[in-house]
Amino acid sequence: MTDPKHYRKHILSVLVENHQGVLAKIASLIAAKGYNIDSLSVAETLDPSVSRMTLSLQGDEWVIEQAVKQLHRLIDVIKVTDLTDEEHIGREMVFVRVNAEPANRAEILRINEIFRGRIVDVTPTSYTLELTGEEKKIGAVLELLQPFGIQEIVRSGTLAIARGSKSLPRRDEARTRMAGRKQATAD
């Protein structure tokens, strides 16, 4: 049985075949097992036939282990890596629209500068900031902007990559594995 006090955030990197319906299969598999996806980001890799999904899940070790095992069973999944305990680089991006009354503009600009953000839109009563960084940094800037009145927030969710020279499996190796799994499924 899972114990909520042992829950922690896990970052999964999932390489999948890039075709219609794969995202839906993975999202419904996770939901059917009772797991919640905190964030999900998907895009093509250098190989347009392969996409990388970065999933952020909350759970204890058993829950995440079960999610990884279930993902491995899907034919469209090439590789699943739990980056949580590996050295990795993780970032989020956020757009924040904040009230910017004339008396507060200078302070908002200082906060933006300290956190190396960008002003991407300006109106007479608001600024829209773009910030990128680790989850803690994003949380800290949102906390500082809260007193000014945050109108809207849009977050990308976590993007992550393993540190060092680890790379994607070569496409021919992945295809060989896929063919073997498809054949095993057909038998």
N, C-alpha and C positions, 0 to 999 in steps of 0.2 A: 504494500500500500504506500502511496506517496504521502510525504509529510511536508506541508507548505513551509515550515520553518527552514527546510533544507533546499527550498527553491532558489535558483539563481538564474541569471540570464545566460543563455547559450547562443553562440553564433555558429550556424551551420552554413557551409559553402557547398552548394549542390550543382554539379555539372549535369546538364540534361540535353537530350536531343532537342533541337530548336524547331519545333513544329507545333501546329495548332492543337490545343487541348492539354498540353503537358502541364501548364500552370494550374489549370482547373483540377487535374488528377491529383497533383501534389497537395493543393489547398484542401481538397475534399478528403484526402487520406488523413491529413493532419487533423482536420475538424472531426472526422468520424471517430478518431481515437480519443477525442476529448482534449486535445492539446490546443493551445491558443497561439497563433502567430502574432507576435508583438509588432514586427515589421518584416517587410518582404521587398526585395529589390531584385529586378531581373533585367538582364541585357545580354546581347550577343557577346561572344568572345572574339578573339582574332579569327577564329574559324566560324563563319556564318552559320554552319550547321549545328553549332553548340552554343548554348546559353549558360550563363552562371546565375544561379539564384543565391542570394544571401538572405537567410532567414534568421530572425531573432526570436527565440522561444524561451519561455519561463518554465522551469521544471527542475526536479531533482535528477540525479544521475540515472535512475531507473527509467524515468519518463523519457529523457533524451535518448537513452540507449534504445528504447522501444521505437521511438520516432525514426532514428537512424536505420534500424533493422527494417522497418516498414518501407522506408524510402528506397533502400537497396533492392527491395523486391520488385519495384516498378521497372518495367522493361526500358522505359525512356530515360531512366537515371543512369548516368555513366559513372559518377563518383560522388560520394558524400564525405565531407570532412568536417569534424567538429573542431572549430578553431579556438574554442573557449580556453583550453589549457595550453594551446600552442602559442608561440610568439607570433603575434599578428598585428597588423595595423588596421584600426577601425575608425571610421569617421561617419558623421551625419551631416546633412545640410539642412538648414532651416531658413524659411522666409518668415519674418516677423513684421507685421504692420502695427506700429505703436503710435499712440497719440503724441503729436509734437507741437504743442502749444508754444508760442514764441518764447516764453520764459524757460521752457525745458529743452529747447533745441540744442543748446550748447552741451548740456550734460548728456543727452542721448548721443550726440556725435562723439563725445569723449569715451563713453562706454563702447560704442561701435569701434572706435580706433583701438582701444585697449585690447579688444577681442579680435582684432584684425578682420573686421567685417567690412561689408560694402553697402553703401546706400544705393538701392536699385530703383527706387521710386520716391518722389517727393510731391506732396500736395500741400496746400496752405495749412492743413491741420494734422498731417501724418507723415511719417517716414516708413518706408519698407526697407528692412535690413536683410542682407544675405549673410549668413554665418556658416562656417564649416568647422567641424572639430569633433573631438570625442564627446560622448554623451554627457560627461560631467561639465565640460566647458559650455555646451549648449544649455544645460540646466542652470549654470551660474549666470549666464547672460540673461536668460529669461527671468530669473529671480531679480536681477538688477533693473530690468525694464518694467517689471510688474507695477511698481508705484506710478508710472507714467500712464498706464492704461493700455494693455495689449488688446488690439482690435481683432487680430487674426494671426494664427500660426499655421504654417504648412511645413511638415517635416518629411525628409526623405526616408527615414529609417536608416539602419546601419548598413554601411558597405564595409567589407573586410577582405583582406588578403593576407596570406601567410608571409612572414618576414623571410628574407634570405633568398636562396636560389631555387626554391621549390617552384615547379612549373606545372602546367596542365599536362595530362598524359597526351602523348602524340595521338593524333586522330586515328592512325591506322591501328594502334594498340587498342584504343577505345572501341573501334568498329569490330575488331576481333572478339573482344569481350562481349559486346552487344550481340554479335552473331551467335556466340556460344550460349548466351542466356536465352535468346529467342529459340534456338534449337532445343535447349533443355525444356523450355516451356511447351514447345510443340510435342515433345515426346511423352 
